[in-house]
Every structure is written in C-alpha cells, then in structure tokens.
Amino acid sequence: MSGLQLTSTLTCPDCGNRELRDMPEDACVYFYRCEACGGTSKPLPGDCCVFCSYGDAACPPLQTPM
C-alpha cells in the first residue's frame, strides 16, 4: 500500500503530552496509554480508533480509498 501515512502524533486528552506513534496498516487501535501520565484513552464516539480521535492523521484503513 503506497501513499499511506503510517505515523501519527497522538495528543493525550488528559495531560496534552504529544507522542509520535506508528499506525498499523490493516487495523484500528482502540486503546492508547500515555507514556507521560499513564492515562488510558479510547476513541471518541463516532471514531474508529485513537488515531482518528487524538492523532494528526487518520488511521490507514480510513486513508485507503474505497
């Protein structure tokens, strides 16, 4: 799969810490644990994964044209 962005900067909704994370090409990530505060987050209602809710790039499954 070419042209996909496979990294995203996640911003913790609890403390505002920003972390660069790799995204899987074929799956959504439902939980995110912040390295700074230890908080665990899950997607906002209507989003498929934490990258879509808290990242600066949508997850690869959503980047893939249908």
Gaussian input, Z-matrix of N, CA and C with variables (Angstrom, degrees):
# hf/3-21g

backbone

0 1
 N
 C     1     B1
 C     2     B2     1     A1
 N     3     B3     2     A2     1     D1
 C     4     B4     3     A3     2     D2
 C     5     B5     4     A4     3     D3
 N     6     B6     5     A5     4     D4
 C     7     B7     6     A6     5     D5
 C     8     B8     7     A7     6     D6
 N     9     B9     8     A8     7     D7
 C    10    B10     9     A9     8     D8
 C    11    B11    10    A10     9     D9
 N    12    B12    11    A11    10    D10
 C    13    B13    12    A12    11    D11
 C    14    B14    13    A13    12    D12
 N    15    B15    14    A14    13    D13
 C    16    B16    15    A15    14    D14
 C    17    B17    16    A16    15    D15
 N    18    B18    17    A17    16    D16
 C    19    B19    18    A18    17    D17
 C    20    B20    19    A19    18    D18
 N    21    B21    20    A20    19    D19
 C    22    B22    21    A21    20    D20
 C    23    B23    22    A22    21    D21
 N    24    B24    23    A23    22    D22
 C    25    B25    24    A24    23    D23
 C    26    B26    25    A25    24    D24
 N    27    B27    26    A26    25    D25
 C    28    B28    27    A27    26    D26
 C    29    B29    28    A28    27    D27
 N    30    B30    29    A29    28    D28
 C    31    B31    30    A30    29    D29
 C    32    B32    31    A31    30    D30
 N    33    B33    32    A32    31    D31
 C    34    B34    33    A33    32    D32
 C    35    B35    34    A34    33    D33
 N    36    B36    35    A35    34    D34
 C    37    B37    36    A36    35    D35
 C    38    B38    37    A37    36    D36
 N    39    B39    38    A38    37    D37
 C    40    B40    39    A39    38    D38
 C    41    B41    40    A40    39    D39
 N    42    B42    41    A41    40    D40
 C    43    B43    42    A42    41    D41
 C    44    B44    43    A43    42    D42
 N    45    B45    44    A44    43    D43
 C    46    B46    45    A45    44    D44
 C    47    B47    46    A46    45    D45
 N    48    B48    47    A47    46    D46
 C    49    B49    48    A48    47    D47
 C    50    B50    49    A49    48    D48
 N    51    B51    50    A50    49    D49
 C    52    B52    51    A51    50    D50
 C    53    B53    52    A52    51    D51
 N    54    B54    53    A53    52    D52
 C    55    B55    54    A54    53    D53
 C    56    B56    55    A55    54    D54
 N    57    B57    56    A56    55    D55
 C    58    B58    57    A57    56    D56
 C    59    B59    58    A58    57    D57
 N    60    B60    59    A59    58    D58
 C    61    B61    60    A60    59    D59
 C    62    B62    61    A61    60    D60
 N    63    B63    62    A62    61    D61
 C    64    B64    63    A63    62    D62
 C    65    B65    64    A64    63    D63
 N    66    B66    65    A65    64    D64
 C    67    B67    66    A66    65    D65
 C    68    B68    67    A67    66    D66
 N    69    B69    68    A68    67    D67
 C    70    B70    69    A69    68    D68
 C    71    B71    70    A70    69    D69
 N    72    B72    71    A71    70    D70
 C    73    B73    72    A72    71    D71
 C    74    B74    73    A73    72    D72
 N    75    B75    74    A74    73    D73
 C    76    B76    75    A75    74    D74
 C    77    B77    76    A76    75    D75
 N    78    B78    77    A77    76    D76
 C    79    B79    78    A78    77    D77
 C    80    B80    79    A79    78    D78
 N    81    B81    80    A80    79    D79
 C    82    B82    81    A81    80    D80
 C    83    B83    82    A82    81    D81
 N    84    B84    83    A83    82    D82
 C    85    B85    84    A84    83    D83
 C    86    B86    85    A85    84    D84
 N    87    B87    86    A86    85    D85
 C    88    B88    87    A87    86    D86
 C    89    B89    88    A88    87    D87
 N    90    B90    89    A89    88    D88
 C    91    B91    90    A90    89    D89
 C    92    B92    91    A91    90    D90
 N    93    B93    92    A92    91    D91
 C    94    B94    93    A93    92    D92
 C    95    B95    94    A94    93    D93
 N    96    B96    95    A95    94    D94
 C    97    B97    96    A96    95    D95
 C    98    B98    97    A97    96    D96
 N    99    B99    98    A98    97    D97
 C   100   B100    99    A99    98    D98
 C   101   B101   100   A100    99    D99
 N   102   B102   101   A101   100   D100
 C   103   B103   102   A102   101   D101
 C   104   B104   103   A103   102   D102
 N   105   B105   104   A104   103   D103
 C   106   B106   105   A105   104   D104
 C   107   B107   106   A106   105   D105
 N   108   B108   107   A107   106   D106
 C   109   B109   108   A108   107   D107
 C   110   B110   109   A109   108   D108
 N   111   B111   110   A110   109   D109
 C   112   B112   111   A111   110   D110
 C   113   B113   112   A112   111   D111
 N   114   B114   113   A113   112   D112
 C   115   B115   114   A114   113   D113
 C   116   B116   115   A115   114   D114
 N   117   B117   116   A116   115   D115
 C   118   B118   117   A117   116   D116
 C   119   B119   118   A118   117   D117
 N   120   B120   119   A119   118   D118
 C   121   B121   120   A120   119   D119
 C   122   B122   121   A121   120   D120
 N   123   B123   122   A122   121   D121
 C   124   B124   123   A123   122   D122
 C   125   B125   124   A124   123   D123
 N   126   B126   125   A125   124   D124
 C   127   B127   126   A126   125   D125
 C   128   B128   127   A127   126   D126
 N   129   B129   128   A128   127   D127
 C   130   B130   129   A129   128   D128
 C   131   B131   130   A130   129   D129
 N   132   B132   131   A131   130   D130
 C   133   B133   132   A132   131   D131
 C   134   B134   133   A133   132   D132
 N   135   B135   134   A134   133   D133
 C   136   B136   135   A135   134   D134
 C   137   B137   136   A136   135   D135
 N   138   B138   137   A137   136   D136
 C   139   B139   138   A138   137   D137
 C   140   B140   139   A139   138   D138
 N   141   B141   140   A140   139   D139
 C   142   B142   141   A141   140   D140
 C   143   B143   142   A142   141   D141
 N   144   B144   143   A143   142   D142
 C   145   B145   144   A144   143   D143
 C   146   B146   145   A145   144   D144
 N   147   B147   146   A146   145   D145
 C   148   B148   147   A147   146   D146
 C   149   B149   148   A148   147   D147
 N   150   B150   149   A149   148   D148
 C   151   B151   150   A150   149   D149
 C   152   B152   151   A151   150   D150
 N   153   B153   152   A152   151   D151
 C   154   B154   153   A153   152   D152
 C   155   B155   154   A154   153   D153
 N   156   B156   155   A155   154   D154
 C   157   B157   156   A156   155   D155
 C   158   B158   157   A157   156   D156
 N   159   B159   158   A158   157   D157
 C   160   B160   159   A159   158   D158
 C   161   B161   160   A160   159   D159
 N   162   B162   161   A161   160   D160
 C   163   B163   162   A162   161   D161
 C   164   B164   163   A163   162   D162
 N   165   B165   164   A164   163   D163
 C   166   B166   165   A165   164   D164
 C   167   B167   166   A166   165   D165
 N   168   B168   167   A167   166   D166
 C   169   B169   168   A168   167   D167
 C   170   B170   169   A169   168   D168
 N   171   B171   170   A170   169   D169
 C   172   B172   171   A171   170   D170
 C   173   B173   172   A172   171   D171
 N   174   B174   173   A173   172   D172
 C   175   B175   174   A174   173   D173
 C   176   B176   175   A175   174   D174
 N   177   B177   176   A176   175   D175
 C   178   B178   177   A177   176   D176
 C   179   B179   178   A178   177   D177
 N   180   B180   179   A179   178   D178
 C   181   B181   180   A180   179   D179
 C   182   B182   181   A181   180   D180
 N   183   B183   182   A182   181   D181
 C   184   B184   183   A183   182   D182
 C   185   B185   184   A184   183   D183
 N   186   B186   185   A185   184   D184
 C   187   B187   186   A186   185   D185
 C   188   B188   187   A187   186   D186
 N   189   B189   188   A188   187   D187
 C   190   B190   189   A189   188   D188
 C   191   B191   190   A190   189   D189
 N   192   B192   191   A191   190   D190
 C   193   B193   192   A192   191   D191
 C   194   B194   193   A193   192   D192
 N   195   B195   194   A194   193   D193
 C   196   B196   195   A195   194   D194
 C   197   B197   196   A196   195   D195

   B1=1.4573
   B2=1.5315
   B3=1.2761
   B4=1.4603
   B5=1.5214
   B6=1.3135
   B7=1.4449
   B8=1.5162
   B9=1.3181
   B10=1.4591
   B11=1.5198
   B12=1.3115
   B13=1.4593
   B14=1.5195
   B15=1.3386
   B16=1.4592
   B17=1.5191
   B18=1.3251
   B19=1.4605
   B20=1.5223
   B21=1.3071
   B22=1.4551
   B23=1.5181
   B24=1.3173
   B25=1.4519
   B26=1.5211
   B27=1.3344
   B28=1.4556
   B29=1.5214
   B30=1.3193
   B31=1.4620
   B32=1.5144
   B33=1.3210
   B34=1.4607
   B35=1.5364
   B36=1.3346
   B37=1.4631
   B38=1.5331
   B39=1.3245
   B40=1.4623
   B41=1.5244
   B42=1.3510
   B43=1.4663
   B44=1.5263
   B45=1.3407
   B46=1.4574
   B47=1.5168
   B48=1.3418
   B49=1.4595
   B50=1.5239
   B51=1.3255
   B52=1.4657
   B53=1.5216
   B54=1.3398
   B55=1.4614
   B56=1.5208
   B57=1.3383
   B58=1.4565
   B59=1.5225
   B60=1.3247
   B61=1.4625
   B62=1.5230
   B63=1.3300
   B64=1.4626
   B65=1.5230
   B66=1.3403
   B67=1.4619
   B68=1.5189
   B69=1.3339
   B70=1.4627
   B71=1.5261
   B72=1.3321
   B73=1.4734
   B74=1.5261
   B75=1.3244
   B76=1.4586
   B77=1.5282
   B78=1.3341
   B79=1.4656
   B80=1.5193
   B81=1.3182
   B82=1.4570
   B83=1.5275
   B84=1.3204
   B85=1.4588
   B86=1.5221
   B87=1.3298
   B88=1.4572
   B89=1.5241
   B90=1.3354
   B91=1.4646
   B92=1.5184
   B93=1.3259
   B94=1.4607
   B95=1.5209
   B96=1.3300
   B97=1.4702
   B98=1.5167
   B99=1.3227
   B100=1.4604
   B101=1.5269
   B102=1.3232
   B103=1.4545
   B104=1.5308
   B105=1.3198
   B106=1.4668
   B107=1.5290
   B108=1.3350
   B109=1.4691
   B110=1.5267
   B111=1.3402
   B112=1.4606
   B113=1.5111
   B114=1.3257
   B115=1.4625
   B116=1.5156
   B117=1.3171
   B118=1.4626
   B119=1.5203
   B120=1.3218
   B121=1.4645
   B122=1.5128
   B123=1.3180
   B124=1.4542
   B125=1.5172
   B126=1.3310
   B127=1.4655
   B128=1.5268
   B129=1.3170
   B130=1.4567
   B131=1.5243
   B132=1.3307
   B133=1.4660
   B134=1.5306
   B135=1.3216
   B136=1.4625
   B137=1.5141
   B138=1.3344
   B139=1.4721
   B140=1.5205
   B141=1.3489
   B142=1.4630
   B143=1.5198
   B144=1.3457
   B145=1.4639
   B146=1.5309
   B147=1.3284
   B148=1.4649
   B149=1.5247
   B150=1.3278
   B151=1.4619
   B152=1.5285
   B153=1.3232
   B154=1.4708
   B155=1.5283
   B156=1.3311
   B157=1.4609
   B158=1.5172
   B159=1.3325
   B160=1.4614
   B161=1.5281
   B162=1.3235
   B163=1.4603
   B164=1.5119
   B165=1.3248
   B166=1.4649
   B167=1.5236
   B168=1.3454
   B169=1.4649
   B170=1.5243
   B171=1.3121
   B172=1.4584
   B173=1.5227
   B174=1.3139
   B175=1.4648
   B176=1.5263
   B177=1.3413
   B178=1.4607
   B179=1.5327
   B180=1.3517
   B181=1.4702
   B182=1.5404
   B183=1.3345
   B184=1.4644
   B185=1.5189
   B186=1.3308
   B187=1.4586
   B188=1.5188
   B189=1.3303
   B190=1.4446
   B191=1.5123
   B192=1.3375
   B193=1.4709
   B194=1.5232
   B195=1.3207
   B196=1.4689
   B197=1.4856
   A1=107.96
   A2=117.21
   A3=119.53
   A4=110.23
   A5=115.22
   A6=120.62
   A7=115.25
   A8=117.22
   A9=119.64
   A10=110.40
   A11=115.82
   A12=120.69
   A13=106.19
   A14=116.87
   A15=120.99
   A16=113.76
   A17=117.18
   A18=121.24
   A19=108.42
   A20=115.36
   A21=121.18
   A22=108.05
   A23=116.37
   A24=120.76
   A25=107.83
   A26=115.32
   A27=121.19
   A28=109.38
   A29=116.26
   A30=122.23
   A31=108.15
   A32=116.29
   A33=121.18
   A34=109.65
   A35=117.27
   A36=119.65
   A37=112.86
   A38=117.24
   A39=120.92
   A40=112.79
   A41=117.29
   A42=119.44
   A43=114.13
   A44=118.14
   A45=121.03
   A46=114.48
   A47=118.13
   A48=121.15
   A49=109.75
   A50=116.28
   A51=121.56
   A52=109.28
   A53=116.53
   A54=122.73
   A55=109.65
   A56=116.15
   A57=121.36
   A58=107.84
   A59=116.82
   A60=121.45
   A61=110.56
   A62=115.53
   A63=121.58
   A64=108.51
   A65=115.52
   A66=120.67
   A67=109.06
   A68=117.77
   A69=119.21
   A70=109.98
   A71=116.11
   A72=120.27
   A73=113.17
   A74=116.95
   A75=119.59
   A76=114.41
   A77=117.11
   A78=119.07
   A79=110.33
   A80=114.58
   A81=120.78
   A82=108.74
   A83=117.09
   A84=122.28
   A85=107.81
   A86=115.82
   A87=120.03
   A88=113.29
   A89=118.39
   A90=121.16
   A91=110.77
   A92=115.87
   A93=123.34
   A94=107.58
   A95=116.23
   A96=121.09
   A97=107.99
   A98=116.49
   A99=122.45
   A100=110.08
   A101=115.88
   A102=120.96
   A103=111.95
   A104=118.22
   A105=121.53
   A106=112.69
   A107=117.28
   A108=119.70
   A109=113.39
   A110=117.27
   A111=120.55
   A112=114.21
   A113=117.47
   A114=120.56
   A115=111.83
   A116=116.15
   A117=121.69
   A118=108.59
   A119=116.26
   A120=121.76
   A121=109.66
   A122=115.46
   A123=121.83
   A124=107.93
   A125=117.93
   A126=120.34
   A127=113.58
   A128=115.23
   A129=121.16
   A130=108.72
   A131=118.54
   A132=120.29
   A133=111.18
   A134=115.49
   A135=121.50
   A136=114.35
   A137=117.92
   A138=121.62
   A139=109.12
   A140=115.64
   A141=119.49
   A142=113.04
   A143=117.59
   A144=118.60
   A145=110.63
   A146=115.20
   A147=120.30
   A148=112.03
   A149=118.43
   A150=120.09
   A151=110.79
   A152=116.53
   A153=120.05
   A154=111.39
   A155=117.73
   A156=121.16
   A157=113.46
   A158=117.60
   A159=120.74
   A160=114.17
   A161=117.91
   A162=121.34
   A163=113.01
   A164=115.05
   A165=120.17
   A166=111.91
   A167=116.86
   A168=122.07
   A169=108.87
   A170=116.90
   A171=121.30
   A172=109.18
   A173=116.11
   A174=120.62
   A175=109.99
   A176=117.44
   A177=121.27
   A178=115.02
   A179=120.40
   A180=117.42
   A181=112.79
   A182=118.05
   A183=120.59
   A184=112.03
   A185=117.95
   A186=121.49
   A187=111.77
   A188=117.40
   A189=122.32
   A190=110.41
   A191=117.46
   A192=119.23
   A193=110.98
   A194=115.51
   A195=120.00
   A196=111.39
   D1=112.22
   D2=-178.60
   D3=-101.37
   D4=156.80
   D5=177.38
   D6=82.82
   D7=1.43
   D8=179.06
   D9=-86.08
   D10=140.73
   D11=172.26
   D12=-85.81
   D13=121.10
   D14=-174.39
   D15=-108.36
   D16=8.76
   D17=173.10
   D18=-129.37
   D19=153.08
   D20=178.56
   D21=-149.07
   D22=145.70
   D23=174.66
   D24=-93.64
   D25=113.05
   D26=178.43
   D27=-88.58
   D28=137.31
   D29=175.63
   D30=-111.22
   D31=120.05
   D32=-178.68
   D33=-64.55
   D34=127.28
   D35=179.42
   D36=-71.78
   D37=-15.87
   D38=-179.04
   D39=-87.67
   D40=-46.52
   D41=-174.00
   D42=-119.41
   D43=-9.94
   D44=179.01
   D45=84.07
   D46=1.91
   D47=177.34
   D48=-62.14
   D49=143.34
   D50=179.90
   D51=-114.46
   D52=133.56
   D53=-178.98
   D54=-135.66
   D55=132.63
   D56=174.55
   D57=-81.40
   D58=125.02
   D59=-177.21
   D60=-129.54
   D61=147.94
   D62=172.54
   D63=-80.41
   D64=144.01
   D65=177.73
   D66=-110.90
   D67=137.45
   D68=174.88
   D69=-69.07
   D70=145.61
   D71=-177.98
   D72=-74.52
   D73=-25.50
   D74=-169.41
   D75=-124.48
   D76=19.25
   D77=-178.58
   D78=-152.99
   D79=158.53
   D80=174.25
   D81=-99.88
   D82=146.19
   D83=179.99
   D84=-102.77
   D85=117.52
   D86=-172.70
   D87=-88.45
   D88=-30.04
   D89=-179.74
   D90=-118.47
   D91=146.77
   D92=177.52
   D93=-134.86
   D94=126.42
   D95=177.46
   D96=-110.61
   D97=119.68
   D98=-178.52
   D99=-71.90
   D100=131.40
   D101=178.58
   D102=-72.26
   D103=-24.45
   D104=-177.17
   D105=-82.03
   D106=-51.38
   D107=-174.26
   D108=-106.75
   D109=-12.93
   D110=179.81
   D111=82.07
   D112=0.89
   D113=179.30
   D114=-68.80
   D115=147.46
   D116=177.51
   D117=-111.39
   D118=129.22
   D119=-179.13
   D120=-120.09
   D121=155.32
   D122=172.05
   D123=-129.04
   D124=167.98
   D125=-174.51
   D126=-58.81
   D127=151.26
   D128=173.18
   D129=-70.74
   D130=156.12
   D131=177.85
   D132=-53.77
   D133=131.51
   D134=179.37
   D135=93.96
   D136=-13.39
   D137=177.90
   D138=-98.86
   D139=148.40
   D140=-177.73
   D141=-85.52
   D142=-21.58
   D143=-176.04
   D144=-158.00
   D145=172.48
   D146=-178.34
   D147=-67.61
   D148=-27.81
   D149=177.92
   D150=-66.82
   D151=-38.01
   D152=178.34
   D153=-70.39
   D154=-29.40
   D155=-179.29
   D156=-86.41
   D157=-41.47
   D158=-169.78
   D159=-123.39
   D160=1.18
   D161=-177.72
   D162=-99.09
   D163=168.09
   D164=177.19
   D165=-93.29
   D166=5.14
   D167=175.62
   D168=-145.12
   D169=142.88
   D170=176.48
   D171=-69.00
   D172=155.96
   D173=179.59
   D174=-65.29
   D175=153.43
   D176=-178.47
   D177=-55.09
   D178=-38.36
   D179=177.40
   D180=-58.47
   D181=-32.59
   D182=177.83
   D183=-81.72
   D184=-21.60
   D185=178.10
   D186=-77.01
   D187=-20.78
   D188=-177.00
   D189=-77.16
   D190=121.55
   D191=179.13
   D192=-66.40
   D193=143.52
   D194=-179.82
   D195=-89.46

